[in-house]
Amino acid sequence: MPDDSWKRLEEIVGAAHLTHDTGCLRQRGWDGPSPQAIVRPGNREQVCEVLRLAHAEGLRVAPAGNCTKQRLGGIPRAIDLLLWLDRMNRITEYQAADLTITVEAGVRIEDLAAALRAEGQMLPLDVPFGSEATIGGVIATNGSGPRRLAYGSARDMVLGVHFVTAEGTLAKSGGKVVKNVAGYDLGKLLIGSLGTLAVLTDITFKVLPIPPSSATLVLGFSTAAEALQARNRILNSPVAPQALDLLDSPAGALLQETQLSESPFALVVAVAGPEAVVSRASRELPLLVRQENPVAIVCLMGEAESKLWSKIQEFTPAFLRAHSAGVVIKASVVLTQVGQVIEQARRAASQNGLALAVVARAGTGIVYCYLWRESSADDVSSVERMASACGFLLTETERLGGRAIVEWSPLSVKEKVNIWGTLQDDFALMQRLKAQMDPRGILNPGRYYGGI
Protein backbone atom coordinates (compact mmCIF):
# COMPACT_ATOMS: atom_id res chain seq x y z
CA MET A 1 0.00 0.00 0.00
CA PRO A 2 1.42 3.43 -0.92
CA ASP A 3 2.67 5.51 2.02
CA ASP A 4 0.34 8.33 1.04
CA SER A 5 -2.66 6.00 1.37
CA TRP A 6 -1.52 4.85 4.80
CA LYS A 7 -1.10 8.44 5.99
CA ARG A 8 -4.54 9.35 4.70
CA LEU A 9 -6.10 6.39 6.52
CA GLU A 10 -4.36 7.50 9.73
CA GLU A 11 -5.88 10.95 9.28
CA ILE A 12 -9.35 9.45 8.82
CA VAL A 13 -9.54 6.96 11.71
CA GLY A 14 -6.50 7.77 13.85
CA ALA A 15 -3.26 5.80 14.14
CA ALA A 16 -4.65 3.70 17.01
CA HIS A 17 -7.31 2.26 14.70
CA LEU A 18 -5.08 1.26 11.79
CA THR A 19 -2.70 -1.70 11.79
CA HIS A 20 -0.67 -3.99 9.56
CA ASP A 21 -0.99 -6.80 12.13
CA THR A 22 -3.54 -9.24 10.72
CA GLY A 23 -2.61 -12.24 12.87
CA CYS A 24 -5.90 -12.04 14.75
CA LEU A 25 -7.79 -12.96 11.58
CA ARG A 26 -6.36 -16.48 11.37
CA GLN A 27 -7.57 -17.11 14.91
CA ARG A 28 -11.07 -16.19 13.70
CA GLY A 29 -11.03 -18.63 10.80
CA TRP A 30 -10.01 -16.27 8.00
CA ASP A 31 -9.17 -18.51 5.03
CA GLY A 32 -8.54 -16.07 2.20
CA PRO A 33 -5.53 -13.89 1.41
CA SER A 34 -4.59 -11.72 4.38
CA PRO A 35 -5.36 -8.01 3.92
CA GLN A 36 -2.53 -5.52 3.91
CA ALA A 37 -4.13 -3.56 6.74
CA ILE A 38 -7.05 -3.45 9.17
CA VAL A 39 -8.87 -0.13 9.46
CA ARG A 40 -11.49 0.45 12.19
CA PRO A 41 -13.77 3.43 11.49
CA GLY A 42 -15.74 4.89 14.38
CA ASN A 43 -18.72 6.27 12.46
CA ARG A 44 -20.35 6.22 9.04
CA GLU A 45 -18.63 9.44 7.96
CA GLN A 46 -15.27 7.72 8.41
CA VAL A 47 -16.57 4.74 6.42
CA CYS A 48 -17.42 7.16 3.61
CA GLU A 49 -13.93 8.65 3.64
CA VAL A 50 -12.21 5.25 3.70
CA LEU A 51 -14.26 4.04 0.74
CA ARG A 52 -13.67 7.24 -1.22
CA LEU A 53 -9.95 6.66 -0.82
CA ALA A 54 -10.25 2.97 -1.69
CA HIS A 55 -12.33 3.73 -4.78
CA ALA A 56 -9.95 6.42 -5.98
CA GLU A 57 -6.88 4.21 -5.58
CA GLY A 58 -8.43 0.85 -6.46
CA LEU A 59 -7.91 -0.65 -3.00
CA ARG A 60 -9.94 -3.81 -2.44
CA VAL A 61 -12.02 -3.76 0.74
CA ALA A 62 -13.61 -6.53 2.83
CA PRO A 63 -16.21 -5.28 5.37
CA ALA A 64 -16.41 -7.22 8.65
CA GLY A 65 -18.27 -7.03 11.94
CA ASN A 66 -16.58 -9.58 14.19
CA CYS A 67 -15.27 -11.99 11.53
CA THR A 68 -17.48 -14.90 12.62
CA LYS A 69 -18.57 -15.62 9.03
CA GLN A 70 -15.47 -14.80 7.01
CA ARG A 71 -15.22 -18.44 5.87
CA LEU A 72 -18.72 -18.25 4.43
CA GLY A 73 -18.86 -17.80 0.67
CA GLY A 74 -16.24 -18.04 -2.05
CA ILE A 75 -12.51 -17.47 -1.81
CA PRO A 76 -12.00 -13.69 -1.93
CA ARG A 77 -9.38 -12.33 -4.25
CA ALA A 78 -6.50 -10.33 -2.78
CA ILE A 79 -7.76 -7.84 -0.18
CA ASP A 80 -6.02 -4.58 0.67
CA LEU A 81 -8.16 -3.35 3.56
CA LEU A 82 -10.28 -5.14 6.13
CA LEU A 83 -12.93 -2.58 7.09
CA TRP A 84 -13.64 -3.68 10.66
CA LEU A 85 -16.82 -2.10 12.01
CA ASP A 86 -16.55 -3.27 15.63
CA ARG A 87 -16.20 0.31 16.94
CA MET A 88 -19.58 1.19 15.42
CA ASN A 89 -21.47 -0.51 18.23
CA ARG A 90 -24.10 1.97 19.38
CA ILE A 91 -27.87 1.72 19.64
CA THR A 92 -28.70 5.06 18.07
CA GLU A 93 -32.47 5.13 18.50
CA TYR A 94 -34.94 2.95 20.36
CA GLN A 95 -38.65 3.69 20.44
CA ALA A 96 -40.00 0.85 22.55
CA ALA A 97 -43.57 2.11 22.26
CA ASP A 98 -43.29 2.09 18.46
CA LEU A 99 -41.57 -1.31 18.35
CA THR A 100 -38.61 0.03 16.35
CA ILE A 101 -34.90 0.18 17.03
CA THR A 102 -31.94 1.53 15.04
CA VAL A 103 -28.43 0.22 15.64
CA GLU A 104 -25.00 0.55 14.10
CA ALA A 105 -23.65 -2.40 12.15
CA GLY A 106 -21.09 -3.36 14.81
CA VAL A 107 -23.63 -3.97 17.59
CA ARG A 108 -23.49 -7.58 18.73
CA ILE A 109 -26.66 -9.63 18.56
CA GLU A 110 -26.21 -10.56 22.22
CA ASP A 111 -26.05 -6.90 23.32
CA LEU A 112 -29.06 -5.97 21.21
CA ALA A 113 -31.06 -8.84 22.70
CA ALA A 114 -30.19 -7.68 26.22
CA ALA A 115 -31.33 -4.11 25.52
CA LEU A 116 -34.61 -5.33 24.07
CA ARG A 117 -35.18 -7.86 26.83
CA ALA A 118 -35.04 -5.06 29.41
CA GLU A 119 -38.16 -3.65 27.72
CA GLY A 120 -39.88 -7.01 27.34
CA GLN A 121 -39.16 -7.09 23.60
CA MET A 122 -37.17 -9.21 21.17
CA LEU A 123 -35.68 -9.41 17.71
CA PRO A 124 -36.22 -13.10 16.85
CA LEU A 125 -32.92 -13.59 15.03
CA ASP A 126 -31.69 -16.76 16.70
CA VAL A 127 -28.61 -17.03 14.49
CA PRO A 128 -25.46 -19.08 15.14
CA PHE A 129 -22.45 -17.38 16.72
CA GLY A 130 -25.03 -15.41 18.70
CA SER A 131 -22.63 -14.22 21.41
CA GLU A 132 -20.13 -12.89 18.86
CA ALA A 133 -22.01 -12.07 15.65
CA THR A 134 -22.78 -8.45 14.82
CA ILE A 135 -25.93 -7.04 13.31
CA GLY A 136 -24.09 -6.00 10.15
CA GLY A 137 -22.74 -9.49 9.57
CA VAL A 138 -26.12 -11.10 10.20
CA ILE A 139 -27.80 -8.76 7.72
CA ALA A 140 -25.03 -9.14 5.13
CA THR A 141 -25.54 -12.93 5.27
CA ASN A 142 -29.35 -12.81 5.69
CA GLY A 143 -29.03 -14.91 8.81
CA SER A 144 -31.83 -16.89 10.39
CA GLY A 145 -32.37 -19.67 12.88
CA PRO A 146 -35.02 -22.08 14.15
CA ARG A 147 -37.66 -19.36 14.54
CA ARG A 148 -37.52 -18.51 10.85
CA LEU A 149 -40.73 -20.53 10.56
CA ALA A 150 -42.69 -17.95 12.56
CA TYR A 151 -40.77 -14.74 11.93
CA GLY A 152 -38.78 -15.11 8.71
CA SER A 153 -35.13 -14.26 8.12
CA ALA A 154 -33.23 -11.03 8.68
CA ARG A 155 -34.68 -9.71 5.43
CA ASP A 156 -38.18 -9.81 6.92
CA MET A 157 -37.30 -7.81 10.04
CA VAL A 158 -35.47 -4.85 8.50
CA LEU A 159 -37.38 -1.60 8.08
CA GLY A 160 -34.53 0.44 6.66
CA VAL A 161 -30.77 0.73 6.28
CA HIS A 162 -28.07 3.34 5.91
CA PHE A 163 -25.17 2.24 3.76
CA VAL A 164 -22.09 3.57 2.02
CA THR A 165 -21.59 2.89 -1.68
CA ALA A 166 -18.33 1.68 -3.17
CA GLU A 167 -17.63 5.27 -4.23
CA GLY A 168 -18.00 6.49 -0.64
CA THR A 169 -21.48 8.03 -0.80
CA LEU A 170 -23.81 7.72 2.18
CA ALA A 171 -27.29 6.54 1.18
CA LYS A 172 -30.40 5.09 2.79
CA SER A 173 -33.28 2.84 1.90
CA GLY A 174 -36.49 1.96 3.68
CA GLY A 175 -38.26 3.60 6.59
CA LYS A 176 -40.05 6.82 5.83
CA VAL A 177 -37.67 7.71 3.02
CA VAL A 178 -36.98 5.21 0.27
CA LYS A 179 -34.33 5.91 -2.32
CA ASN A 180 -34.15 3.42 -5.14
CA VAL A 181 -31.46 3.38 -7.80
CA ALA A 182 -32.24 2.16 -11.31
CA GLY A 183 -35.45 0.54 -10.13
CA TYR A 184 -33.85 -1.59 -7.40
CA ASP A 185 -34.88 -1.65 -3.75
CA LEU A 186 -31.32 -1.32 -2.55
CA GLY A 187 -32.07 -2.07 1.08
CA LYS A 188 -33.38 -5.53 0.20
CA LEU A 189 -30.58 -6.16 -2.30
CA LEU A 190 -27.89 -5.51 0.29
CA ILE A 191 -29.34 -8.09 2.68
CA GLY A 192 -27.51 -11.33 1.97
CA SER A 193 -25.02 -9.80 -0.48
CA LEU A 194 -21.95 -10.61 1.69
CA GLY A 195 -20.73 -7.02 1.56
CA THR A 196 -20.11 -7.09 -2.20
CA LEU A 197 -22.44 -4.21 -3.16
CA ALA A 198 -22.09 -1.64 -0.36
CA VAL A 199 -21.19 -1.35 3.32
CA LEU A 200 -24.05 -1.36 5.82
CA THR A 201 -23.61 1.17 8.63
CA ASP A 202 -27.01 1.45 10.40
CA ILE A 203 -30.05 -0.82 10.40
CA THR A 204 -33.59 -0.16 11.63
CA PHE A 205 -35.67 -3.14 12.76
CA LYS A 206 -39.20 -3.84 13.76
CA VAL A 207 -39.21 -5.64 17.10
CA LEU A 208 -41.81 -7.72 18.91
CA PRO A 209 -43.04 -8.31 22.46
CA ILE A 210 -41.60 -11.39 24.13
CA PRO A 211 -44.34 -14.05 24.36
CA PRO A 212 -45.54 -14.53 27.94
CA SER A 213 -45.16 -18.31 27.88
CA SER A 214 -43.47 -21.03 25.84
CA ALA A 215 -42.87 -24.77 25.73
CA THR A 216 -41.02 -27.24 23.54
CA LEU A 217 -41.94 -30.81 22.71
CA VAL A 218 -39.30 -33.28 21.60
CA LEU A 219 -40.95 -36.09 19.62
CA GLY A 220 -38.81 -39.13 18.81
CA PHE A 221 -39.41 -41.25 15.69
CA SER A 222 -37.91 -44.37 14.17
CA THR A 223 -37.70 -42.97 10.63
CA ALA A 224 -37.43 -39.63 8.87
CA ALA A 225 -40.63 -40.43 6.97
CA GLU A 226 -42.60 -40.77 10.22
CA ALA A 227 -41.12 -37.56 11.60
CA LEU A 228 -41.95 -35.64 8.42
CA GLN A 229 -45.49 -36.98 8.34
CA ALA A 230 -45.86 -35.78 11.93
CA ARG A 231 -44.54 -32.40 10.76
CA ASN A 232 -47.25 -32.29 8.10
CA ARG A 233 -49.95 -32.96 10.67
CA ILE A 234 -48.63 -30.18 12.89
CA LEU A 235 -48.40 -27.65 10.06
CA ASN A 236 -51.95 -28.48 8.95
CA SER A 237 -53.33 -28.10 12.47
CA PRO A 238 -54.46 -24.98 14.37
CA VAL A 239 -51.18 -25.10 16.31
CA ALA A 240 -48.81 -22.40 15.04
CA PRO A 241 -45.31 -23.50 16.05
CA GLN A 242 -42.53 -20.96 16.54
CA ALA A 243 -39.96 -23.49 15.38
CA LEU A 244 -40.07 -27.00 13.95
CA ASP A 245 -36.67 -28.62 13.62
CA LEU A 246 -35.73 -32.18 12.69
CA LEU A 247 -32.46 -33.63 13.97
CA ASP A 248 -31.04 -37.08 13.40
CA SER A 249 -29.35 -39.00 16.22
CA PRO A 250 -25.76 -38.05 15.21
CA ALA A 251 -26.76 -34.40 15.51
CA GLY A 252 -28.23 -35.07 18.94
CA ALA A 253 -25.07 -36.88 19.98
CA LEU A 254 -22.91 -33.94 18.94
CA LEU A 255 -25.06 -31.67 21.10
CA GLN A 256 -24.83 -34.19 23.96
CA GLU A 257 -28.61 -34.15 24.29
CA THR A 258 -29.93 -37.61 25.14
CA GLN A 259 -33.53 -36.70 24.29
CA LEU A 260 -32.32 -35.95 20.75
CA SER A 261 -29.91 -38.85 20.30
CA GLU A 262 -31.92 -41.74 21.76
CA SER A 263 -34.32 -41.83 18.78
CA PRO A 264 -33.13 -42.07 15.15
CA PHE A 265 -34.95 -38.79 14.45
CA ALA A 266 -36.24 -36.11 16.79
CA LEU A 267 -38.83 -33.50 15.84
CA VAL A 268 -38.39 -30.46 18.09
CA VAL A 269 -41.47 -28.23 18.22
CA ALA A 270 -41.58 -24.85 19.98
CA VAL A 271 -44.84 -23.09 20.81
CA ALA A 272 -45.26 -19.67 22.43
CA GLY A 273 -47.98 -17.24 23.40
CA PRO A 274 -50.47 -16.83 26.25
CA GLU A 275 -50.15 -19.53 28.89
CA ALA A 276 -53.52 -21.07 28.02
CA VAL A 277 -52.55 -21.37 24.34
CA VAL A 278 -49.20 -22.97 25.17
CA SER A 279 -50.80 -25.38 27.63
CA ARG A 280 -53.40 -26.47 25.09
CA ALA A 281 -50.82 -26.91 22.32
CA SER A 282 -48.62 -29.00 24.63
CA ARG A 283 -51.54 -31.36 25.23
CA GLU A 284 -52.71 -31.48 21.61
CA LEU A 285 -49.40 -32.04 19.83
CA PRO A 286 -48.81 -35.61 21.09
CA LEU A 287 -52.38 -36.49 20.07
CA LEU A 288 -51.89 -34.98 16.61
CA VAL A 289 -48.94 -37.24 15.82
CA ARG A 290 -49.99 -40.47 17.55
CA GLN A 291 -50.59 -42.23 14.20
CA GLU A 292 -46.86 -41.88 13.47
CA ASN A 293 -46.08 -43.86 16.64
CA PRO A 294 -43.59 -41.56 18.36
CA VAL A 295 -41.13 -43.60 20.39
CA ALA A 296 -40.47 -40.77 22.85
CA ILE A 297 -42.24 -37.59 23.95
CA VAL A 298 -40.61 -35.00 26.20
CA CYS A 299 -42.00 -31.57 27.14
CA LEU A 300 -39.50 -28.88 28.15
CA MET A 301 -40.13 -25.49 29.71
CA GLY A 302 -38.07 -22.80 31.40
CA GLU A 303 -34.30 -23.18 31.59
CA ALA A 304 -34.26 -26.67 30.07
CA GLU A 305 -36.14 -25.40 27.02
CA SER A 306 -33.87 -22.36 26.62
CA LYS A 307 -30.72 -24.48 26.87
CA LEU A 308 -31.94 -26.91 24.22
CA TRP A 309 -32.75 -24.20 21.68
CA SER A 310 -29.49 -22.42 22.42
CA LYS A 311 -27.63 -25.62 21.56
CA ILE A 312 -29.62 -26.10 18.36
CA GLN A 313 -29.06 -22.47 17.39
CA GLU A 314 -25.32 -22.88 17.93
CA PHE A 315 -25.05 -26.24 16.17
CA THR A 316 -22.83 -25.00 13.34
CA PRO A 317 -20.19 -23.40 15.60
CA ALA A 318 -20.21 -26.52 17.81
CA PHE A 319 -19.75 -28.72 14.75
CA LEU A 320 -16.88 -26.61 13.40
CA ARG A 321 -15.12 -26.72 16.77
CA ALA A 322 -15.43 -30.51 16.86
CA HIS A 323 -14.59 -31.03 13.18
CA SER A 324 -12.47 -28.17 11.86
CA ALA A 325 -12.11 -29.94 8.49
CA GLY A 326 -15.84 -30.59 8.23
CA VAL A 327 -18.25 -29.27 5.63
CA VAL A 328 -21.70 -27.72 6.02
CA ILE A 329 -24.10 -27.86 3.08
CA LYS A 330 -27.30 -25.82 3.15
CA ALA A 331 -30.07 -27.15 0.92
CA SER A 332 -33.35 -25.33 0.30
CA VAL A 333 -36.26 -27.32 -1.12
CA VAL A 334 -40.03 -27.48 -0.98
CA LEU A 335 -41.35 -29.20 2.14
CA THR A 336 -42.23 -32.41 0.31
CA GLN A 337 -38.58 -32.89 -0.71
CA VAL A 338 -36.94 -32.59 2.72
CA GLY A 339 -36.91 -36.37 3.14
CA GLN A 340 -35.32 -36.82 -0.29
CA VAL A 341 -32.50 -34.42 0.59
CA ILE A 342 -31.80 -36.34 3.80
CA GLU A 343 -31.76 -39.60 1.84
CA GLN A 344 -29.35 -38.20 -0.76
CA ALA A 345 -27.11 -36.75 1.96
CA ARG A 346 -26.86 -40.20 3.53
CA ARG A 347 -26.01 -41.64 0.15
CA ALA A 348 -23.32 -38.99 -0.44
CA ALA A 349 -21.76 -39.71 2.94
CA SER A 350 -21.89 -43.49 2.54
CA GLN A 351 -20.38 -43.47 -0.95
CA ASN A 352 -17.45 -41.38 0.22
CA GLY A 353 -16.78 -42.92 3.62
CA LEU A 354 -17.88 -39.84 5.55
CA ALA A 355 -19.91 -39.28 8.69
CA LEU A 356 -23.14 -37.27 8.51
CA ALA A 357 -25.40 -35.30 10.82
CA VAL A 358 -28.60 -33.54 9.74
CA VAL A 359 -30.38 -30.52 11.20
CA ALA A 360 -33.43 -29.46 9.19
CA ARG A 361 -35.68 -26.44 9.56
CA ALA A 362 -38.45 -28.89 8.73
CA GLY A 363 -41.17 -26.27 8.47
CA THR A 364 -39.33 -24.09 5.94
CA GLY A 365 -37.55 -26.65 3.75
CA ILE A 366 -33.99 -25.76 4.80
CA VAL A 367 -31.76 -28.77 5.43
CA TYR A 368 -28.27 -28.45 6.90
CA CYS A 369 -26.05 -31.43 6.15
CA TYR A 370 -22.86 -31.77 8.21
CA LEU A 371 -20.16 -33.99 6.73
CA TRP A 372 -16.85 -34.91 8.30
CA ARG A 373 -14.03 -37.41 8.11
CA GLU A 374 -13.48 -39.68 11.07
CA SER A 375 -9.75 -39.10 10.54
CA SER A 376 -8.49 -35.53 10.90
CA ALA A 377 -5.88 -35.98 8.17
CA ASP A 378 -6.32 -33.45 5.36
CA ASP A 379 -4.75 -35.71 2.72
CA VAL A 380 -5.50 -35.62 -1.00
CA SER A 381 -7.79 -38.65 -0.87
CA SER A 382 -9.95 -37.33 1.97
CA VAL A 383 -10.28 -33.90 0.34
CA GLU A 384 -11.30 -35.56 -2.92
CA ARG A 385 -13.94 -37.63 -1.13
CA MET A 386 -15.32 -34.58 0.64
CA ALA A 387 -15.44 -32.64 -2.62
CA SER A 388 -17.16 -35.58 -4.33
CA ALA A 389 -19.84 -35.73 -1.62
CA CYS A 390 -20.43 -31.98 -1.90
CA GLY A 391 -20.74 -32.08 -5.67
CA PHE A 392 -23.12 -35.03 -5.54
CA LEU A 393 -25.43 -33.44 -2.97
CA LEU A 394 -25.50 -30.07 -4.74
CA THR A 395 -26.40 -31.77 -8.02
CA GLU A 396 -29.07 -33.98 -6.45
CA THR A 397 -30.68 -31.02 -4.68
CA GLU A 398 -30.90 -29.16 -7.98
CA ARG A 399 -32.42 -32.26 -9.57
CA LEU A 400 -35.13 -32.10 -6.91
CA GLY A 401 -35.88 -28.53 -7.93
CA GLY A 402 -34.07 -26.91 -5.01
CA ARG A 403 -30.84 -25.04 -4.43
CA ALA A 404 -27.85 -25.97 -2.32
CA ILE A 405 -24.60 -24.27 -1.39
CA VAL A 406 -21.51 -25.32 0.49
CA GLU A 407 -21.87 -22.90 3.38
CA TRP A 408 -18.73 -23.85 5.33
CA SER A 409 -15.70 -25.84 4.25
CA PRO A 410 -11.91 -25.88 4.45
CA LEU A 411 -10.06 -23.97 1.76
CA SER A 412 -8.82 -27.27 0.31
CA VAL A 413 -12.42 -28.30 -0.45
CA LYS A 414 -13.48 -24.88 -1.73
CA GLU A 415 -10.70 -25.04 -4.29
CA LYS A 416 -12.23 -28.21 -5.78
CA VAL A 417 -15.97 -27.47 -5.61
CA ASN A 418 -18.24 -24.82 -7.07
CA ILE A 419 -19.73 -23.99 -3.69
CA TRP A 420 -22.69 -22.15 -5.25
CA GLY A 421 -23.80 -25.02 -7.45
CA THR A 422 -24.94 -24.47 -11.04
CA LEU A 423 -25.24 -20.80 -11.94
CA GLN A 424 -28.84 -19.85 -12.67
CA ASP A 425 -30.38 -17.45 -15.19
CA ASP A 426 -30.28 -14.62 -12.66
CA PHE A 427 -26.47 -14.56 -12.68
CA ALA A 428 -26.29 -12.11 -15.59
CA LEU A 429 -28.54 -9.72 -13.66
CA MET A 430 -26.30 -10.06 -10.61
CA GLN A 431 -23.24 -9.24 -12.69
CA ARG A 432 -24.90 -6.11 -14.09
CA LEU A 433 -25.93 -5.02 -10.61
CA LYS A 434 -22.40 -5.53 -9.28
CA ALA A 435 -20.95 -3.54 -12.17
CA GLN A 436 -23.41 -0.72 -11.57
CA MET A 437 -22.94 -0.47 -7.81
CA ASP A 438 -19.24 -1.31 -7.62
CA PRO A 439 -17.76 -0.42 -11.02
CA ARG A 440 -14.15 -0.87 -9.91
CA GLY A 441 -14.89 -4.18 -8.18
CA ILE A 442 -13.32 -3.17 -4.86
CA LEU A 443 -15.87 -4.67 -2.43
CA ASN A 444 -15.15 -8.26 -1.38
CA PRO A 445 -14.20 -9.41 -4.90
CA GLY A 446 -14.74 -13.14 -5.45
CA ARG A 447 -16.72 -13.70 -2.28
CA TYR A 448 -20.26 -13.94 -3.62
CA TYR A 449 -22.28 -16.08 -6.02
CA GLY A 450 -20.35 -17.03 -9.14
CA GLY A 451 -17.20 -15.24 -7.97
CA ILE A 452 -18.79 -11.77 -8.00
Order of alpha helices (4+ residues) and beta strands (2+ residues): alpha-beta-alpha-beta-alpha-beta-beta-beta-beta-alpha-beta-alpha-alpha-alpha-beta-beta-alpha-beta-beta-beta-alpha-beta-alpha-alpha-beta-alpha-beta-alpha-alpha-beta-alpha-beta-beta-alpha-beta-alpha-alpha
